[in-house]
Structures are given as structure tokens and as C-alpha cells.
């Protein structure tokens, strides 16, 4: 006897988790880049 309904639910939740993780990773990268840009501008502004 094979039960497939549980596997389909697991697959759906894994796809949702993967999508959430990729979104969080992209947000982290964007945030890091923005922080570096702010640091560069502050450094340039304070050295003038």
C-alpha cells in the first residue's frame, strides 16, 4: 500500500520553503550592497 497524499504536501511545503529562502537570500544581498554604498558615500563625504 502506497500513500502519496503526504508526499505531495511535503513537496509543496518544500517548494514554498525554497522560494522563501531564495527571497530572503536576495533581500540579504540587496541589503548588504546598500549598506556598502552608504558606507562609501559617508566615507567620501567625511573626507572632503
C-alpha positions in Angstrom: 0.0 0.0 0.0 1.4 3.4 -1.0 0.3 6.7 0.4 1.0 9.6 -1.9 -1.0 12.5 -0.4 1.6 13.1 2.4 4.4 13.3 -0.2 2.5 15.8 -2.3 2.0 18.0 0.8 5.7 17.7 1.7 6.7 18.6 -1.8 4.5 21.7 -1.8 5.8 22.8 1.6 9.4 22.3 0.4 8.9 24.3 -2.7 7.4 27.1 -0.6 10.3 27.0 1.8 12.8 27.1 -1.1 11.0 30.1 -2.5 11.0 31.9 0.9 14.7 31.1 1.4 15.6 32.4 -2.0 13.7 35.6 -1.4 15.4 36.1 2.0 18.8 35.5 0.4 18.1 38.1 -2.3 17.0 40.6 0.4 20.1 39.9 2.4 22.3 40.5 -0.7 20.5 43.7 -1.6 20.7 45.0 2.0 24.4 44.2 2.1 25.0 46.1 -1.2 23.0 49.1 0.0 25.0 49.2 3.3 28.3 49.2 1.4 27.1 52.0 -0.8 26.1 54.1 2.3 29.4 53.4 3.9 31.3 54.5 0.7 29.2 57.7 0.5 29.7 58.5 4.2 33.5 57.9 3.8 33.7 60.2 0.8 31.6 62.9 2.5 33.6 62.9 5.7 37.0 63.0 3.8 36.1 66.1 1.7 
